[in-house]
Amino acid sequence: MKKIYYQKLAFMGMILIILFAFQNYTGTGKENFPEVKFITSDPDSALLNLTEFDPNELDEKQWQNLGFTEKQTATILNYKKIVGGRFLSKEQFRKCFAVSEEKFGELNHYILLPETNKEVKSKNFTASGKTSINISGKFNPDEYTAHDWVEMGFSERQAAAILKYKSFLGGSFVSKEKFKECFIINEENYKVLSPYLMLPEKTPYSFSRYPKPAGSHKMKAQYHPFDPNTTDLEGWKSFGFSDRQAQTIINYRDRNLKGSFKSLEDIEKCFVISAEKFTELKPFIQLNPSALVNKPVQKTGIQQEKTDFSKTDLNAITFKQLLEFGLDERSAGSIIGFRRKLGGFMNKEQILTTYNIDTELVKKLLSTAPLNTADVPRYTLTDAPEEWLKNHPYFKYSADKIIFYRISEKDERKIWKLLKAKPEYEARMKLYLK
């Protein structure tokens, strides 16, 4: 047995010696094996072969070739239309919601655009091919039509956007400060236009962002000495007040002050007369003491019935009824004004968030009066009117984003995700959504 075992070992040893000798013989003068490289056959796994490009010249397919999805591509193309049909700088392109920071970093070095809007020369601004902005002299932009803006050097789409912005402000650019905020007007072009604009430098303190009703025209104030106790509706309107404001002043004088202003402080307390307006009126006010003494008291045989507040809807309660309950003019005016902006209250807690109110007295009112929300306007994010979104206190700060996102996205859940609103803000907005 041992003999056979040793014979096997000897045989295996000879085999190993022969193999070792053969390896040395065949390996003489040969180089080491090169590093192995694996080649994938999956084209999608390869990196994008990026070259320099102008984002204004890419079509839908080319954007997708850069790695964007169909929805992202649609959003980019819509965004380009919104900014006037042409990207002016990398800074502007970067603001597109469909372009993430990571993606922008990947494309940045290949984009053939200036870094910022400030680097954009005015001669290269317009997408219409014109080389400069043509200004013949000083002008009032409020009087310019779309044709006038095109003649100046803007594209038709940009001209339409400028007019839409003016409409959003209420039909007037108000000031150079507000004109500069128009997203179509970049820094360079504002510097060119500014010396020629026939507008105040700063926005008046009393300016309201909310647009005026269509067709409204504010009457120019005509100040002259007057007695506020004998001034009628047309007289108050001549001082720049609207029909409703003028009627409110008269009601305040006749109902709340029993027919006459006794002092300048009485006039100043009227909630529709702003502090700035009162300052303008004050030098012209002439209270006649003798008229106050001799003015006959109007008597009527009809005794006014008291309001049953347990049956008075908080969304229909009037300024006069709030005064009857015990609130002062400031509290009543604040509640009525806030309700008008909201379109109606959806819960009683909203009323307690109103500024300048007597909280304890309002709580007593809320515990007494009912709230009917059936007539309060409500919409979905996708069908809400633009004007409503921009004017509503709960939506106005997110209005532009909502309007932009819903261009390419119809699923409201996805729009909420894109908005990234704080939970408390989202909860308030949803009160007015279907």
C-alpha positions as CSV (number, residue, x, y, z in Angstrom):
1,M,0.0,0.0,0.0
2,K,2.8,2.4,0.9
3,K,4.6,1.7,-2.3
4,I,1.6,2.6,-4.4
5,Y,1.1,5.8,-2.3
6,Y,4.7,7.0,-3.0
7,Q,4.4,6.2,-6.7
8,K,1.4,8.5,-6.9
9,L,3.2,11.3,-5.1
10,A,6.2,11.0,-7.4
11,F,3.9,11.1,-10.5
12,M,2.1,14.3,-9.3
13,G,5.5,15.9,-8.6
14,M,6.7,15.2,-12.1
15,I,3.5,16.7,-13.5
16,L,4.0,19.9,-11.5
17,I,7.7,20.2,-12.6
18,I,6.7,19.9,-16.3
19,L,4.0,22.5,-15.9
20,F,6.3,24.9,-14.2
21,A,9.0,24.5,-16.9
22,F,6.4,25.0,-19.6
23,Q,5.1,28.3,-18.0
24,N,8.6,29.7,-17.7
25,Y,9.4,28.8,-21.3
26,T,6.2,30.3,-22.8
27,G,6.3,33.5,-20.5
28,T,9.8,34.5,-21.6
29,G,9.8,38.0,-23.2
30,K,6.1,38.4,-22.6
31,E,4.6,41.5,-21.0
32,N,2.1,41.5,-18.1
33,F,-1.6,41.2,-18.9
34,P,-3.1,44.7,-19.4
35,E,-5.8,46.0,-17.0
36,V,-9.1,44.5,-17.8
37,K,-11.8,47.1,-18.9
38,F,-15.5,46.2,-19.0
39,I,-17.6,47.8,-21.7
40,T,-21.3,48.2,-21.1
41,S,-23.8,47.7,-23.8
42,D,-26.4,49.9,-22.1
43,P,-26.4,53.3,-23.7
44,D,-28.5,54.9,-20.9
45,S,-25.7,54.3,-18.4
46,A,-23.2,56.4,-20.3
47,L,-22.7,60.0,-19.2
48,L,-24.2,62.9,-21.3
49,N,-21.8,64.1,-24.0
50,L,-22.2,67.8,-23.2
51,T,-21.1,70.6,-25.5
52,E,-21.7,74.3,-25.3
53,F,-25.3,75.3,-26.1
54,D,-27.7,78.3,-26.1
55,P,-30.9,77.3,-24.1
56,N,-32.9,79.7,-26.4
57,E,-32.3,77.5,-29.4
58,L,-33.2,74.0,-28.0
59,D,-36.4,72.3,-28.9
60,E,-38.4,69.8,-26.9
61,K,-36.4,66.8,-28.1
62,Q,-33.0,68.5,-27.4
63,W,-34.1,69.3,-23.8
64,Q,-35.0,65.7,-23.3
65,N,-31.6,64.7,-24.7
66,L,-30.0,66.8,-21.9
67,G,-31.7,64.5,-19.3
68,F,-35.0,66.3,-18.6
69,T,-38.3,64.5,-18.5
70,E,-41.3,65.5,-20.7
71,K,-42.9,67.4,-17.9
72,Q,-39.7,69.2,-17.0
73,T,-39.2,70.1,-20.6
74,A,-42.8,71.5,-20.9
75,T,-42.2,73.5,-17.7
76,I,-38.9,75.0,-19.1
77,L,-40.5,76.0,-22.4
78,N,-43.5,77.5,-20.6
79,Y,-41.2,79.4,-18.3
80,K,-39.3,80.8,-21.3
81,K,-42.5,82.1,-22.7
82,I,-43.4,83.8,-19.3
83,V,-40.0,85.6,-19.2
84,G,-40.6,87.1,-22.6
85,G,-39.7,84.2,-25.0
86,R,-36.0,84.2,-24.3
87,F,-33.5,83.5,-21.5
88,L,-31.3,86.5,-20.9
89,S,-28.8,85.0,-18.4
90,K,-27.8,81.9,-16.5
91,E,-29.2,83.6,-13.4
92,Q,-32.7,83.8,-15.1
93,F,-32.5,80.2,-16.4
94,R,-31.5,78.9,-12.9
95,K,-34.7,80.3,-11.4
96,C,-36.8,77.9,-13.5
97,F,-38.5,75.5,-11.1
98,A,-37.8,72.5,-13.3
99,V,-34.0,73.0,-13.1
100,S,-32.6,71.6,-9.8
101,E,-29.4,73.0,-8.3
102,E,-27.6,69.7,-9.1
103,K,-28.7,69.8,-12.8
104,F,-27.8,73.5,-13.1
105,G,-24.3,72.7,-11.7
106,E,-23.9,70.0,-14.3
107,L,-24.9,72.3,-17.2
108,N,-23.5,75.6,-16.0
109,H,-20.2,75.6,-17.8
110,Y,-21.8,74.7,-21.1
111,I,-24.5,77.4,-21.2
112,L,-23.8,80.2,-23.7
113,L,-25.4,83.1,-21.7
114,P,-24.1,85.9,-19.4
115,E,-23.9,85.0,-15.7
116,T,-26.4,87.6,-14.5
117,N,-28.9,90.1,-15.9
118,K,-26.6,92.9,-15.0
119,E,-24.1,91.7,-17.6
120,V,-26.8,91.7,-20.3
121,K,-26.2,94.8,-22.6
122,S,-29.3,96.7,-23.4
123,K,-28.5,96.4,-27.1
124,N,-28.9,92.6,-26.9
125,F,-32.0,92.6,-24.7
126,T,-34.9,92.0,-27.0
127,A,-35.8,88.8,-28.6
128,S,-37.3,90.5,-31.6
129,G,-33.9,91.2,-33.1
130,K,-33.9,95.0,-32.4
131,T,-30.5,96.3,-31.3
132,S,-31.6,98.9,-28.8
133,I,-34.4,100.6,-27.0
134,N,-35.6,103.7,-28.8
135,I,-36.6,106.6,-26.5
136,S,-37.6,109.9,-28.1
137,G,-38.0,111.8,-24.8
138,K,-39.7,111.8,-21.5
139,F,-43.0,109.8,-21.4
140,N,-45.7,108.5,-19.1
141,P,-45.7,104.7,-19.3
142,D,-49.3,104.6,-18.1
143,E,-50.3,106.0,-21.5
144,Y,-48.3,103.6,-23.6
145,T,-50.2,100.9,-25.6
146,A,-48.7,97.5,-26.7
147,H,-47.8,99.1,-30.0
148,D,-45.9,101.9,-28.2
149,W,-43.8,99.3,-26.2
150,V,-43.1,97.3,-29.4
151,E,-42.0,100.5,-31.2
152,M,-39.6,101.2,-28.2
153,G,-37.9,97.9,-28.8
154,F,-39.7,95.2,-26.8
155,S,-41.3,92.1,-28.3
156,E,-45.0,91.7,-28.6
157,R,-45.0,89.1,-25.8
158,Q,-43.0,91.4,-23.6
159,A,-45.3,94.4,-24.3
160,A,-48.3,92.3,-23.4
161,A,-46.6,91.3,-20.1
162,I,-45.8,94.9,-19.3
163,L,-49.5,95.9,-19.8
164,K,-50.6,92.9,-17.7
165,Y,-48.3,94.0,-14.9
166,K,-49.8,97.6,-15.1
167,S,-53.3,96.1,-14.9
168,F,-52.2,94.1,-11.8
169,L,-51.1,97.3,-10.1
170,G,-54.6,98.8,-10.7
171,G,-54.1,100.5,-14.1
172,S,-51.1,102.6,-13.2
173,F,-47.4,102.0,-12.6
174,V,-47.7,104.4,-9.6
175,S,-43.9,105.1,-9.3
176,K,-40.5,104.4,-10.8
177,E,-40.0,102.0,-7.8
178,K,-43.1,99.9,-8.9
179,F,-42.1,100.1,-12.6
180,K,-38.7,98.7,-11.8
181,E,-40.4,95.6,-10.2
182,C,-41.8,94.5,-13.5
183,F,-39.9,91.3,-14.2
184,I,-39.7,92.1,-18.0
185,I,-37.6,95.2,-17.1
186,N,-34.1,94.1,-16.2
187,E,-31.6,96.3,-14.3
188,E,-29.8,97.5,-17.4
189,N,-32.9,98.6,-19.2
190,Y,-34.3,100.3,-16.1
191,K,-31.2,102.4,-16.0
192,V,-31.8,103.4,-19.6
193,L,-35.5,104.1,-19.1
194,S,-35.5,105.7,-15.7
195,P,-34.4,109.3,-16.6
196,Y,-37.3,109.5,-19.1
197,L,-40.1,108.1,-16.9
198,M,-42.7,110.7,-15.9
199,L,-43.4,109.0,-12.6
200,P,-42.7,109.8,-8.9
201,E,-39.5,108.2,-7.6
202,K,-41.1,106.5,-4.6
203,T,-44.4,104.7,-4.1
204,P,-47.0,106.7,-2.0
205,Y,-47.5,105.3,1.5
206,S,-51.3,105.0,0.8
207,F,-50.8,102.8,-2.3
208,S,-52.8,99.6,-2.2
209,R,-51.5,96.6,-4.2
210,Y,-55.0,95.4,-4.9
211,P,-56.2,96.1,-8.5
212,K,-59.1,98.5,-9.0
213,P,-62.3,97.2,-10.4
214,A,-62.5,97.3,-14.2
215,G,-63.6,100.6,-15.6
216,S,-63.0,102.5,-12.3
217,H,-61.4,105.9,-12.6
218,K,-60.2,107.8,-9.5
219,M,-61.4,111.4,-9.5
220,K,-58.6,113.9,-9.1
221,A,-58.9,115.6,-5.7
222,Q,-60.0,119.2,-5.8
223,Y,-59.3,120.8,-2.4
224,H,-61.0,124.0,-1.2
225,P,-62.3,125.3,2.1
226,F,-65.4,123.3,3.2
227,D,-67.6,122.6,6.2
228,P,-67.7,118.8,6.7
229,N,-71.1,119.1,8.4
230,T,-72.8,120.5,5.2
231,T,-70.8,118.6,2.6
232,D,-72.9,116.2,0.5
233,L,-72.0,113.1,-1.4
234,E,-70.6,114.9,-4.5
235,G,-68.6,117.2,-2.3
236,W,-66.8,114.3,-0.6
237,K,-66.2,112.7,-4.0
238,S,-64.6,115.9,-5.3
239,F,-61.9,115.3,-2.6
240,G,-61.0,112.0,-4.2
241,F,-63.2,109.6,-2.2
242,S,-65.2,106.8,-4.0
243,D,-69.0,106.6,-4.0
244,R,-68.9,104.1,-1.2
245,Q,-66.3,106.0,0.9
246,A,-68.2,109.2,0.5
247,Q,-71.5,107.6,1.6
248,T,-69.7,106.0,4.6
249,I,-68.4,109.4,5.8
250,I,-71.9,110.8,5.6
251,N,-73.4,107.8,7.4
252,Y,-70.7,108.1,10.1
253,R,-71.5,111.8,10.6
254,D,-75.3,111.4,10.5
255,R,-75.8,108.2,12.4
256,N,-72.8,107.7,14.7
257,L,-72.2,111.3,15.5
258,K,-75.8,112.3,15.5
259,G,-75.6,114.7,12.5
260,S,-72.4,116.6,12.9
261,F,-68.6,116.5,13.4
262,K,-67.9,118.3,16.7
263,S,-64.1,118.5,16.3
264,L,-61.2,117.6,13.9
265,E,-60.7,114.5,16.0
266,D,-64.1,113.3,15.0
267,I,-63.2,113.5,11.4
268,E,-59.8,111.9,11.9
269,K,-61.4,108.9,13.6
270,C,-63.5,108.0,10.5
271,F,-62.0,104.8,9.4
272,V,-62.2,105.5,5.6
273,I,-60.2,108.7,6.0
274,S,-56.5,107.6,6.1
275,A,-54.0,109.6,8.2
276,E,-52.4,110.9,4.9
277,K,-55.8,111.9,3.5
278,F,-56.7,113.7,6.8
279,T,-53.4,115.6,6.6
280,E,-54.3,116.8,3.1
281,L,-57.8,117.8,4.1
282,K,-57.0,119.5,7.4
283,P,-56.0,122.9,6.2
284,F,-59.3,123.3,4.3
285,I,-61.7,122.1,7.0
286,Q,-63.9,124.9,8.4
287,L,-66.1,123.7,11.3
288,N,-68.8,126.3,11.9
289,P,-69.6,126.4,15.7
290,S,-72.8,128.4,15.2
291,A,-74.1,125.9,12.7
292,L,-73.5,123.1,15.3
293,V,-75.6,125.0,17.9
294,N,-78.4,126.0,15.6
295,K,-78.6,122.8,13.6
296,P,-82.1,121.3,14.1
297,V,-82.3,117.8,15.3
298,Q,-84.1,115.5,12.9
299,K,-86.9,113.7,14.5
300,T,-88.8,110.7,13.1
301,G,-91.8,108.9,14.3
302,I,-90.3,105.5,13.5
303,Q,-88.4,103.9,16.4
304,Q,-85.5,101.8,15.2
305,E,-85.8,98.2,16.1
306,K,-82.9,96.6,18.0
307,T,-81.0,93.9,16.2
308,D,-81.4,90.3,17.3
309,F,-77.8,89.2,17.2
310,S,-78.6,85.5,17.8
311,K,-80.1,85.5,14.3
312,T,-77.6,87.8,12.6
313,D,-75.1,86.1,10.3
314,L,-71.5,87.2,10.9
315,N,-70.9,87.1,7.2
316,A,-73.8,89.5,6.6
317,I,-73.6,91.7,9.8
318,T,-73.3,95.4,8.9
319,F,-71.0,98.2,10.1
320,K,-73.9,99.8,11.8
321,Q,-74.9,96.6,13.6
322,L,-71.4,96.1,14.9
323,L,-71.5,99.6,16.4
324,E,-74.9,98.8,17.9
325,F,-73.4,95.8,19.6
326,G,-70.9,98.1,21.2
327,L,-67.8,97.9,19.0
328,D,-66.0,101.2,18.2
329,E,-65.6,102.4,14.6
330,R,-62.0,101.1,14.3
331,S,-63.0,97.5,15.4
332,A,-66.1,97.5,13.2
333,G,-64.2,98.8,10.2
334,S,-61.4,96.3,10.6
335,I,-63.9,93.3,10.8
336,I,-65.9,94.5,7.7
337,G,-62.7,95.2,5.8
338,F,-61.0,91.9,6.6
339,R,-64.3,90.0,5.7
340,R,-64.5,91.8,2.3
341,K,-60.9,90.8,1.4
342,L,-61.5,87.2,2.4
343,G,-64.8,87.0,0.6
344,G,-66.4,85.9,3.9
345,F,-65.3,84.1,7.0
346,M,-65.1,80.3,7.1
347,N,-64.8,80.0,10.9
348,K,-65.1,82.3,13.9
349,E,-61.4,82.0,14.8
350,Q,-60.6,84.1,11.7
351,I,-62.5,87.0,13.2
352,L,-60.4,87.0,16.3
353,T,-57.2,87.3,14.1
354,T,-58.5,90.7,12.8
355,Y,-56.2,93.6,13.7
356,N,-57.4,96.5,15.9
357,I,-60.4,94.9,17.6
358,D,-61.7,94.7,21.1
359,T,-61.0,91.0,21.6
360,E,-63.2,90.5,24.7
361,L,-66.2,92.2,23.1
362,V,-65.7,90.3,19.8
363,K,-65.6,87.0,21.7
364,K,-69.0,87.9,23.2
365,L,-70.3,88.6,19.8
366,L,-69.0,85.3,18.4
367,S,-70.7,83.4,21.2
368,T,-74.0,85.0,20.3
369,A,-74.1,85.4,16.5
370,P,-74.1,82.4,14.0
371,L,-71.8,82.1,11.0
372,N,-73.2,80.9,7.6
373,T,-70.4,80.0,5.1
374,A,-72.7,78.8,2.2
375,D,-72.1,81.9,0.1
376,V,-68.3,82.2,0.5
377,P,-66.5,81.8,-2.8
378,R,-64.4,78.6,-3.0
379,Y,-62.3,77.2,-5.8
380,T,-59.7,74.5,-6.7
381,L,-56.1,75.4,-7.2
382,T,-56.4,74.7,-10.9
383,D,-59.5,76.8,-11.6
384,A,-59.1,79.7,-9.2
385,P,-59.1,83.0,-11.1
386,E,-55.7,84.8,-11.2
387,E,-57.2,88.0,-9.8
388,W,-58.8,86.1,-6.9
389,L,-55.5,84.4,-6.0
390,K,-53.5,87.6,-6.1
391,N,-56.0,89.6,-4.0
392,H,-56.9,87.0,-1.4
393,P,-55.0,87.5,1.9
394,Y,-54.2,83.8,2.3
395,F,-53.1,83.2,-1.3
396,K,-51.5,86.4,-2.6
397,Y,-48.0,85.5,-1.5
398,S,-48.1,82.1,-3.3
399,A,-50.3,83.3,-6.2
400,D,-47.5,83.6,-8.8
401,K,-46.1,80.1,-7.9
402,I,-49.6,78.5,-8.1
403,I,-50.3,80.2,-11.5
404,F,-46.9,78.9,-12.8
405,Y,-47.1,75.4,-11.5
406,R,-50.6,74.7,-12.8
407,I,-49.5,75.5,-16.4
408,S,-48.0,72.0,-16.6
409,E,-49.4,70.3,-13.5
410,K,-53.1,69.5,-13.0
411,D,-52.8,67.2,-10.0
412,E,-53.4,69.5,-6.9
413,R,-51.5,67.1,-4.6
414,K,-48.4,67.6,-6.7
415,I,-48.9,71.4,-6.8
416,W,-49.0,71.4,-3.0
417,K,-45.7,69.5,-2.9
418,L,-44.1,72.0,-5.2
419,L,-45.4,75.0,-3.2
420,K,-43.7,73.7,0.0
421,A,-46.0,75.9,2.1
422,K,-45.8,75.9,5.9
423,P,-48.5,73.6,7.4
424,E,-50.3,76.5,9.1
425,Y,-50.4,78.5,5.8
426,E,-51.6,75.5,3.8
427,A,-54.4,74.9,6.4
428,R,-55.6,78.5,6.0
429,M,-55.6,78.3,2.2
430,K,-57.5,75.0,2.2
431,L,-60.4,76.8,4.0
432,Y,-61.2,78.5,0.7
433,L,-60.6,75.5,-1.6
434,K,-63.2,72.9,-2.7
